Amino acid sequence: MAITASMVKELRDTTGAGMMDAKKALTETGGDMESAVDWLRTKGLAKAAKKAGRTAAEGLIGVAVKAGRGVAIELNSETDFVAKNADFQQLVREISQVALDAADSVEVLRATHLNGKPVEDVLNAAIARIGENMTLRRMHVLEGDTIVSYVHNAAAEGMGKIGVLVALKGTDNGIGKQLAMHIAATAPLALSEADLDPVVVEREREVQTQKALEENATSAKPKPAAVIENNIIPGRMKKFFEEVTLLGQKFVVNPDLTVGEAAKAAGVEITGFVRVAVGEGIEREKEDFAAEVAKTLAG
């Protein structure tokens, strides 16, 4: 029986096994899906499937930098306990290096070889060995004349709960790390107003417009519509841009300057940044302790 790509995908989705393992299982069992699942289970390669339904919202951000290129990867685990495991941290370190040397997206990274096997297969083997679901969730690349990295709440060198990369044009005289720490603390949405998502800008404008109209409707001295449109709304949007864009924010090291002004004073130009925090955007499961114990006892 011919083994198709769709069959391999179905088996991978069902078991969490790597692509080559899924293909081999189907080949060994003549394309019978149930038998292929059993074959993977007997080899210990489907153990990850039992874990795949669990939310992996802990873990670490790994960062690596070399010759004007920086990468940040997010490897998730179910518990912070596993994130402190030496094997897990070594995996973060090795995958970060593979990303730095040979990948430009998380999809490519999963297929890139690490110690002779695709990263995805190495990860599945680690899931079976450690016993928790793990997910290689994201990878970001930043390039520039100079790339500076920083990890907040570091678990080991080059990995922590928040990873930051900053690209600079010009000679870094020490301000790079200060800028990276600022980004970790303030989580700007974009480098400048021009880089903001237009959808975000329009949503904020609508909010501020409705807020101003409601305030005006209950004011003892209502303002003309033209004043709201031409003065109040632009003023509020200016404040919004100052709060959410990196160049417009007040520099935490010296609030008398914006970040853009501080960079210029230091003789550098910020050309880009990346900030990645563990688990951001993941909906975490809420389960009380009694339910968790009952679930564990039930197997």
Secondary structure, 3 states (H helix, E strand, C coil): CCCCHHHHHHHHHHHCCCHHHHHHHHHHCCCCHHHHHHHHHHCCCCHHHHHCCCCCCEEEEEEEEECCEEEEEEEEECCHHHHCCHHHHHHHHHHHHHHHHHCCCHHHHHHCEECCEEHHHHHHHHHHHHCCCEEEEEEEEEECCEEEEEEEEEEECCEEEEEEEEEEECCCCCHHHHHHHHHHHHCCCECCHHHCCHHHHHHHHHHHHHHHHHHHHCCCCCCCHHHHHHHHHHHHHHHHHHHHECCCCEECCEEEEEHHHHHHHCCCEEEEEEEEECCCCCCCCCCCHHHHHHHHHCC
